[in-house]
């Protein structure tokens, strides 16, 4: 299901800021060398993540799901001086490409990579977050929310990716589909939890912005 027509999507991208050269290179290498390159945030969403981070000017960011580090670098663009982004991914095979590009940026000393299960790592992080980006296994989205909500500063932002799941969230759910019902439940959670206020945006595969009250 197309959430927005491809022509409108292209027009939106054409009228938005250009993708930085280093991120173009990371984008290209991801498509050449890594499985499931569609998991990449991409130029338009990357500029949106950068803009949100720059508006928020976070001291501390948590990213759940690093992949090749594209979104990590976009989010890092908004960090205040001496700010830090903690990024977690379970796939240690991607750490090399992540590090390669992190080291080419001014943010290299502001990025802390964590390899392993996010639900085990998050409780060990002795820090409160100003911005969290959730873009990992969909069945655990609600678990990630519960793991981070008490580690958020007042006014902090939670960004949740892929919440429309190619439109499957409004379609009959296939028998063996575990991701769609998890996302439907997660979207309901974000709508109803009194600790946050939420807006779901029809951007790419759906991006929710939640603000901690």
C-alpha positions in Angstrom: 0.0 0.0 0.0 1.3 3.4 -1.0 0.8 5.8 1.9 1.7 8.8 -0.3 2.0 8.7 -4.1 5.5 8.2 -5.5 5.3 11.5 -7.4 4.4 13.4 -4.3 7.2 11.7 -2.4 9.7 12.7 -5.0 8.4 16.3 -5.0 8.8 16.4 -1.2 12.3 15.1 -1.4 13.2 17.6 -4.2 11.9 20.5 -2.0 13.9 19.4 1.1 17.5 19.9 2.0 20.0 17.7 0.2 21.6 14.6 1.6 25.1 15.3 2.9 27.9 13.7 0.8 29.1 11.3 3.5 25.6 10.0 4.0 25.3 9.5 0.3 28.3 7.3 0.5 27.0 5.4 3.4 23.6 5.0 1.6 25.4 3.6 -1.4 27.6 1.2 0.5 24.7 -0.1 2.4 22.8 -0.9 -0.8 25.9 -2.5 -2.2 27.0 -4.6 0.8 24.3 -5.1 3.4 21.2 -7.3 3.4 17.8 -5.6 3.6 19.0 -2.1 2.5 15.4 -0.9 2.7 15.9 -0.7 6.4 18.0 2.4 5.8 16.3 5.6 6.9 17.2 7.3 3.6 17.7 10.9 2.5 14.3 12.5 3.3 13.7 10.8 6.6 17.3 11.3 7.5 16.9 15.1 7.0 13.7 15.0 9.1 15.5 13.2 11.9 18.3 15.7 11.7 15.8 18.6 11.8 14.0 17.2 14.9 17.3 16.7 16.7 18.5 20.2 15.8 15.2 21.7 17.1 15.4 19.7 20.3 19.2 20.1 20.8 19.5 17.0 23.0 22.2 16.4 25.5 21.6 12.6 25.4 20.1 10.5 22.6 19.3 6.8 22.6 18.9 4.9 19.3 17.5 1.4 19.4 18.5 -0.2 16.1 21.7 1.2 14.6 21.7 -0.8 11.3 24.6 0.8 9.3 24.5 4.1 11.3 22.7 6.4 8.8 20.1 7.6 11.3 22.7 7.7 14.0 24.6 10.3 12.1 21.5 12.3 11.3 20.4 12.4 14.9 24.0 13.3 16.0 23.8 16.5 14.0 21.6 18.1 16.6 23.6 17.1 19.7 24.8 20.0 21.9 28.5 20.3 22.6 29.7 17.4 24.7 26.3 15.6 24.0 26.2 11.9 23.5 24.3 9.4 21.5 24.0 5.8 22.6 23.2 3.4 19.8 22.3 -0.2 20.2 22.2 -3.0 17.6 22.2 -6.8 18.0 24.1 -7.5 14.8 27.8 -7.2 15.5 28.6 -7.8 11.8 27.5 -4.3 11.1 29.8 -2.6 13.7 32.6 -2.3 11.2 30.7 -0.3 8.6 29.2 1.8 11.4 32.6 2.7 12.9 34.0 3.4 9.5 31.5 6.2 8.9 31.3 7.4 12.5 35.1 8.1 12.4 34.7 10.3 9.4 32.5 12.8 11.2 32.9 15.4 13.9 30.7 13.3 16.1 33.0 10.3 16.4 33.7 11.0 20.1 30.0 11.6 20.8 28.8 8.2 19.6 28.8 5.2 21.9 28.1 1.9 20.2 26.5 -1.0 22.1 26.3 -4.5 20.6 23.7 -6.8 22.1 20.1 -7.1 23.3 18.7 -3.6 23.8 16.4 -4.8 26.7 19.5 -5.9 28.6 21.6 -2.9 27.7 19.1 -0.1 28.4 18.8 -0.8 32.2 22.6 -0.5 32.5 22.7 2.9 31.0 22.9 5.4 33.9 21.6 8.4 32.0 18.3 10.1 31.2 17.5 10.8 27.6 16.2 13.9 25.7 15.6 12.0 22.5 15.0 8.3 21.7 14.7 6.7 18.2 13.1 3.3 18.1 13.8 1.4 14.9 14.4 -2.3 15.7 12.4 -5.5 15.9 8.7 -4.6 15.9 7.6 -7.3 18.3 9.5 -5.5 21.1 8.4 -1.9 20.4 6.2 -1.9 23.5 8.9 -3.5 25.6 11.4 -0.8 24.5 8.9 1.9 25.4 8.4 0.5 28.9 12.2 0.2 29.2 12.9 3.8 28.3 9.9 5.8 29.5 11.2 6.2 33.1 14.6 7.2 31.7 13.3 10.2 29.8 13.6 13.8 30.8 10.5 16.0 30.9 9.8 17.3 27.4 11.9 14.5 25.8 11.0 13.1 22.4 10.4 9.5 21.4 10.5 8.8 17.6 9.1 5.4 16.5 9.7 4.2 13.0 7.7 1.9 10.7 4.5 2.3 12.7 2.2 2.0 9.6 4.0 -1.2 8.4 3.2 -0.8 4.7 -0.4 -0.2 5.6 -0.8 -3.6 7.3 -1.9 -2.0 10.5 -5.4 -1.4 9.0 -5.6 -4.7 7.0 -6.7 -8.1 8.1 -3.8 -9.7 9.9 -2.2 -12.8 8.4 -2.2 -15.9 10.6 1.6 -16.1 11.1 2.2 -12.3 11.2 3.6 -11.4 14.6 4.9 -7.9 13.7 1.6 -6.3 12.7 -0.4 -7.0 15.8 2.6 -5.9 17.9 2.6 -2.5 16.0 -1.2 -2.1 16.3 -0.9 -2.7 20.1 2.1 -0.3 20.2 0.3 2.5 18.4 -2.6 2.1 20.8 -0.2 2.3 23.7 1.3 5.5 22.5 -2.2 7.0 21.9 -3.4 6.1 25.4 -0.4 6.4 27.7 -1.1 9.5 29.9 2.7 10.2 30.3 3.1 11.3 26.6 1.3 13.1 23.8 1.6 11.6 20.3 1.3 12.5 16.6 1.6 9.8 13.9 3.0 11.1 10.6 2.4 9.4 7.2 6.1 9.7 6.4 7.6 6.7 4.5 6.4 3.7 6.5 5.0 5.8 9.3 6.8 7.8 12.0 5.4 8.7 15.4 6.5 11.6 17.4 5.7 11.4 21.1 6.6 14.0 23.7 7.0 13.2 27.4 4.8 15.4 29.5 
